[in-house]
Amino acid sequence: MEYIYQYSWIITFISLPVPILIGVGLILFPTATKDLRRMWVFPSVLLLSIVMLFSTYLVIQQITNPSIYISIGSWTINNDFSLEFGYLVDPLTSIMLILITTVGILVIIYSDNYMSHDQGYLRFFAYMSLFTISMVGLVTSSNLIQIYFFWELVGMCSYLLIGFWFTRPTAANACQKAFVTNRVGDFGLLLGILGFYWITGSLEFRDLFEILNNLISNNEVNLLFVTWCAFLLFAGAIAKSAQFPLHVWLPDAMEGPTPISALIHAATMVAAGIFLGARLLPLFIVIPYIMNLIALIGIITLLLGATLALAQKDIKRGLAYSTMSQLGYMMLALGMGSYRAALFHLITHAYSKALLFLGSGSIIHSMETIVGYSPDKSQNMILMGGLKKHVPITKTSFLLGTLSLCGIPPLGCFWSKDEILNDSWLYSPIFAIIAFSTAGLTAFYMFRIYLLTFEGHLNFYFQTYSDKKRSSVYSISLWGREEQKWIKTKFHLLPLLTMNNNKRTSFFFKKKYRITRNVRSMRVPIITLPNFGTKNIFSYPNESDNTMLFAMLVLVLFTLFIGIIGIPFFKQFNQEGMQLDILTKLLTPSINLLYQNKKILIDWDWYEFITNATFSISIASFGILIASFLYNPGYSSLQNLNLFNSFVKGISNKLKIFENKIINVTYNWSYNRGYIDFFYATFLIQGIRILSKLIHFFDRQVIDGITNGVGILSFFVGEGIKYVGVGRISSYLLVYVSYVLIFLLLLIYSFFL
């Protein structure tokens, strides 16, 4: 076992040859490298699989013999300063390595087909390999300065991947927004690192925690200064994990390719903030104000993310706000000191959310066979519907991911979220009420996404023909009616698309849209419609290719069974007779270090668990029921609730007032992102611009004005004096006598006053 730990440093560098060889190949042999571009997926998967096997063996060793291993080497040595590097293997590292490698491998396999059409295929795989390498280096770092180095590499890779399609203005703006927002948190992180080095004289985690605990217990340090430094460290986690108020970059990050959205929102960038909070929790836990602040930020974020997801039309943005809300649950757990619950939810959420994002990518690909020209249409849920008949595997996978995120047993997120909800009652009843209410909102907006996408009828291009009349149906929306024209025919739901000169044309839309490389091969049965006499080509959405479905199905297995690691099914007991689960046994060294080697015993009470679970499942079921009722194809909006109208006719006006006021306010709040982006744009960005203009005005008019004024004054004084100096003694005496007389008059005047 010691032997395997000694060579754990190689984990970080195993995948490094892939981006290096791709870069060298594109520079030296661009044509050959591009011709053989599809071969690069094999070394990417192979090397990352080796890292996964290595990580799996480490996890097994950690479970059988829980321990913490640290290896440190000197980087630079000076008289009073020593910069060291090393690697740390503990339960937290093992968990993160498994997440990064498993999700990373599946995303790479999925991306091989998803990005096959793109000219930047090689660039994509180079960026993604560098991304996973940076994250692996981050979680194995043994000190703060090393974490900061890989922290910035993760930020750089996210910038490159979010702006992968940089010719698209929205993508270019999104990557800049993510970069600038994260720089705010990263600057705070750097200041916090410097502050704690000044306090303790060390950057190594074990030394840092021990020295700080001794200083605080002996009252040898300014607690206010320590609190500020801890807050600055936490600012880095706020930005990276998209916590309020630095969450604004996350929905815009959806401009990147969908596989990257899965990687960022599941196992890499946003997980880095939770990882940093968990890694530094022994430092935060001795500062009560910081723990309360972490819990407060978490509860605000989980509620804000859930409310902002309610009215999103873009499927990826809806999932992004869902990620933000779930990260709030993890941060809340860390603030409450529930170390195990936070990491448990990090694991279960990673697989469920990766499944949902890959499922959304499959949906987008299916819609692109019809739309093909505009991402805002291929991702707009209002223009979807009825896809369950055409993409059954994607539909089933997406449904399981949705149920998991809603907290429905026995899926993964049920076990972890329920543990956080139970712990919140012990911490604060107010926080618990908010957390339970948000669980209901989560079930509502996730099933809204599912129902708008898969249920109902096909919208947008999926239209049918009728010889006699045209009828209208409405896309099911809580916020009101959006009319779509439909036509009935015996062929039923046939999209009228024609192919003309390499351009795709809708029969009912005169505008032609050129087929791009984003459009894959379409299954197009040729059908002759009556009364037209011409052959038209029709296309249904079709299921994704096998490689994409394979990655999704593997994630389905994780979603179904990952909760087992946190349940004591196997009757393992510790020395005190307490029943243990796999996760608790794995986290024992970290939990002991966190609570200063105090034995923390977790007893699993099935009766209490079932009682609490019944309450949480009821709330989630209520949210699902409301979403199903409002977005059921039989109902258009709240105005068409015939069930209510038949029984409660007398309160129709009140329902109308409720819809017009409360629902519209909720919709505007959610659709406009809580007006937070507007606030930043109006007050922060415009304020900085106005301040810059004022400073520019002060510099040009005041500072430069004084300098220029002195020069001009000197010029005029010189011009005036040159006429006085004429060389005549009589003129000089006249000036002298005039000055003497003026002085005497002033003296006499002041004397009499």
C-alpha positions, 0 to 999 in steps of 0.5 A: 500500500505504501508503494502505491501511495509513493507513486500517486503523483503520476496520476496528474501527468498520465493524460498530459501527452494528449494535449501536448501531442495534439498541439505539436501535431497541429503546428508541425503536421496540421494536414495529417493531424486533422485527417486522423483527428478521430483517432485522438479519442482513443488515447484520451479515453485510454489514459484517463481510464488508467487514471480511473483504475489507479483512483479506484485502487486508491479508494479501495485502499482507503476503505480497507485501511483508512489513512492520509498520505502526504508527500512533500518536496522543496520547490524554492528555498530562501532564508526565510521562505520555502515554497514546497510542492507535493501531493495529498491522498486522503478520502476527499482526494479519492472521491474527487478522483473517481468523480473526475475520471468516471464522468470525464471518460463518459463525456469524452466518449459522448463528445466523439460523436457530438463534436464529430461535425465540428472543425474544432474537434482536435482543439476541443479534445486538447482543451478537455484533456487539459481541463481534466488534468488541471482538476486532477492536479487541483484535488491532489495538491498538498498546499494552498499555493499549489491549489491556486496554480491549478485553480487558475488552470481550471479557470483558463480551460473553462474560459477556452471551452465556454468560448469554444465557438468564439465567432459567436458573439454570445459565446465570446461574451459568455467566456469573458463574463465567466473569466471576469467574475471568477477573477473577483473570487480568485483575487480574494483567494490569493489575498486569503492565501497571503494572509494566512501565510503571514499569520502561520508562516506555512501553506501546507494544510496540516501545518496550517490547521494545527498552527491556526488552532493553537493561535486561536486557542491561546488568543495569540492572533487577531480574530477579526483579521483571521475572519477576513482572511478566511472570508477571502479564501471562501470568496474563491469558492463562491465564484467557482461554485457559482454561489450568490452573488457571483453566480451570474456567469453560470447560465451564460456558460451554456454557450459552450458545447453541451459535453463541456456543460456536463463536465463543468456542472458535474465533476470539474469547475463548479465542484472545485469550489465545493472541494475547496470548502471541504478541504478548508473546513477544518480551518473554517470550523474554528471561526463561527462567523465564517461557518454561519456565512457559508450556511447563509450563502448556501441557503440564499443560493439554493433558493435563488437558483430554484426560483430562477429556473422556474421560467427558463425556456432554454433547456441548458439554462434551466439545468444550469440554474438547477446546478446552482441550486444543488450547489447551494445545498452542498454549501449549506451542508458545509456551513452546518458542519455536515461534511459527510452529507455535503460530499455525499450530495456532491457524488450523487448530484455529479452523476445525475446532472451529467446524465441530464446534460448529456440527455439535453445534448441528445435532445439538441442533436435531435432538434437540429435535424429539424432546426439545424441553424439556430441554437436558440431554437434547438434548445428552446423547450417551448418549441419542443414537445412530443419527443418521447415517441422519437427518442425513447432511450433519451426520454427514459434516461432524462426521466431517471435523472429528473426523478433523482434530482427531485429526490425520489427513491431509490435514486441517488440524490434522494439519499444525499438530499434527504440527509441535508434536509434532516440536518437542516432541522437541527441547525435552524428551523428557518433554514430547514423550511427554506430547504424543504420548500426549495425541494418542492420547487426543484421537483416542479421545475425539473418536471416542467423541463421534462414535460415541455420537452417530451410530453404533449405534441410536437411544436414548431416545424412539426406541423400537419396538414388539413384540406378543410380548416386550420386549427390551433393548439397552445404550447403548455405553459404556466405563464400563458398561451403561445399559439402554434398553427397546426394542420390535421392529416391522415399522416399525423404530425409530419413536418413539411420540409423540402430540400432545395439546392442544399438548403432546407426549407419549411413549407409554411416558412418561406425563409430558407436556412442553409444546412450546416455541418451541425445537421447530421444525416436525417431519416427522410421518408419521401411522401406525396401530399394530396393537392400539392402534386410534389414530393416533399421530404420529411424528417422526424427527430431521431435517437442519438448514435450508440456512442452517445447513448452508451455514455448516457446508459452508464450514467443511468446505472450510476444514478440508480445505484450510487446511493448505496455507498451512503446506506448501511445495507451491508451490516458493517459495524465499528468498534462501538457497535455503530452500523457503518456505510461505505462512505462513512468508513471511507471518510473516517480519517477526514471526519476525525481530523475535522473534529480534532480527533474526536470520535464522531459516531453516526447511528443509522435509525431506520424509523427516523429515516423513514419518517423524515423521508416520507415528509421530503418525498411528499413535498417532492411529489406535490411539486411533481403533481403541480407541474404535471397538472399545469403542463399536462397537454389537457390544460393550456394555462391557469385560465383553462383549468376547467376542473377548478372552474366547474367547482369554484366559479365564484372565485374566478376573478380572484384566480385571475387577479392571482394569475395576473399579479403573483404569477406574472411577478414570479415569471418576470423575476425568474425570466429576468434572472432576478434582475441581478444581471440588470443590477450589475449592468446598471449600477456596477458596470455603468457606475464604473464607467461613470467613475472612469469618465469622472477620473478622466475628466479630473485628470484632463481638466484639473491635473493637466489644467494646473500643469498647463495653467502654470505654463500659460501663466509663466508665459504671460508673466514673461511677456509682461515683464519684458516690456517693463525691462526697457533699460531706463533708470527713470522707469525703474525708479517710477516703478520702485516709488509706486510700490513704496507708495502702495505699501505705505498706503496699505500700512496706514490703512491697517494702522487706522483700522 
